[in-house]
Amino acid sequence: LAQSDALDKCSTLSFAAGGIKADLKLTKLAALGSTPARIAYRTDTTLADGRKQSTITGQVIENGVLISVISSGGANEQDAVSRAGQLLDQAAALVGK
């Protein structure tokens, strides 16, 4: 499970893989679903040629099970956040039964 303080300390990263360079920025999100004790963040990836991609990630431990959801694309960021929140809540409800 990602740790909130680790996201604060390590919110940016640059790397190269297979000759492709990219910069990552992590931003904590305040709201993602209604499951308590969850952590949520947006990952913004920027390639050297200027192309960008954002991904929403949510994580929670429910009854000892790590649940992790990822959402990207959609009409806008709120759409991706909403879908990730719904997935996290649904999975937590199933594990919690």
C-alpha positions as CSV (number, residue, x, y, z in Angstrom):
1,L,0.0,0.0,0.0
2,A,1.4,3.4,-0.9
3,Q,2.2,5.5,2.1
4,S,0.9,9.1,2.2
5,D,4.1,10.5,3.5
6,A,6.1,8.7,0.9
7,L,4.0,10.4,-1.8
8,D,5.0,13.7,-0.3
9,K,8.7,12.9,-0.3
10,C,8.8,11.2,-3.7
11,S,6.3,13.1,-5.8
12,T,8.5,13.5,-8.9
13,L,10.6,11.0,-10.9
14,S,12.5,11.1,-14.1
15,F,13.6,7.9,-15.9
16,A,14.6,6.4,-19.2
17,A,13.7,3.0,-20.5
18,G,14.5,1.6,-23.9
19,G,15.8,5.0,-25.0
20,I,12.5,6.8,-24.1
21,K,12.7,9.5,-21.4
22,A,9.8,10.3,-19.2
23,D,9.0,12.5,-16.2
24,L,6.4,11.4,-13.6
25,K,4.6,13.6,-11.1
26,L,2.4,12.1,-8.3
27,T,-0.4,14.2,-6.8
28,K,-2.5,13.0,-3.8
29,L,-6.2,13.1,-4.3
30,A,-8.5,14.0,-1.5
31,A,-11.6,12.2,-2.7
32,L,-11.9,8.7,-4.3
33,G,-15.0,6.7,-3.4
34,S,-16.3,6.3,0.1
35,T,-14.2,3.5,1.4
36,P,-12.4,4.7,4.6
37,A,-8.6,4.6,5.0
38,R,-7.9,4.6,1.3
39,I,-5.2,6.4,-0.5
40,A,-5.6,7.9,-3.9
41,Y,-3.2,9.7,-6.3
42,R,-2.9,10.9,-9.9
43,T,0.2,10.0,-11.9
44,D,1.0,12.4,-14.7
45,T,3.5,11.1,-17.2
46,T,5.2,13.4,-19.7
47,L,7.4,12.0,-22.5
48,A,10.3,13.9,-23.9
49,D,8.3,14.7,-27.1
50,G,5.6,16.5,-25.0
51,R,2.9,13.7,-25.0
52,K,1.1,13.4,-21.6
53,Q,-0.9,10.7,-19.9
54,S,-2.7,10.8,-16.5
55,T,-3.7,7.8,-14.5
56,I,-5.8,7.7,-11.3
57,T,-4.8,5.0,-8.7
58,G,-6.7,4.1,-5.5
59,Q,-5.6,1.6,-2.8
60,V,-7.1,0.3,0.4
61,I,-6.6,-2.7,2.6
62,E,-9.9,-4.4,3.4
63,N,-10.0,-7.5,5.7
64,G,-6.3,-8.0,5.1
65,V,-6.7,-7.8,1.3
66,L,-4.9,-5.1,-0.8
67,I,-7.3,-3.7,-3.3
68,S,-5.8,-1.5,-6.0
69,V,-7.7,0.2,-8.8
70,I,-6.4,2.2,-11.8
71,S,-8.4,4.4,-14.2
72,S,-7.3,6.5,-17.1
73,G,-9.0,8.1,-20.1
74,G,-12.6,9.3,-20.2
75,A,-14.1,12.7,-20.7
76,N,-12.0,14.4,-18.0
77,E,-10.2,13.8,-14.8
78,Q,-13.3,13.8,-12.7
79,D,-14.7,11.0,-14.9
80,A,-11.6,8.9,-14.2
81,V,-11.7,9.6,-10.5
82,S,-15.4,8.7,-10.4
83,R,-14.8,5.3,-12.1
84,A,-11.9,4.5,-9.9
85,G,-13.8,5.4,-6.8
86,Q,-16.8,3.2,-7.9
87,L,-14.4,0.2,-8.6
88,L,-12.7,0.6,-5.2
89,D,-16.0,0.8,-3.3
90,Q,-17.4,-2.2,-5.2
91,A,-14.3,-4.3,-4.6
92,A,-14.1,-3.3,-0.9
93,A,-17.8,-4.2,-0.4
94,L,-17.2,-7.7,-2.0
95,V,-14.1,-8.4,0.2
96,G,-15.8,-7.1,3.3
97,K,-18.7,-9.6,3.0
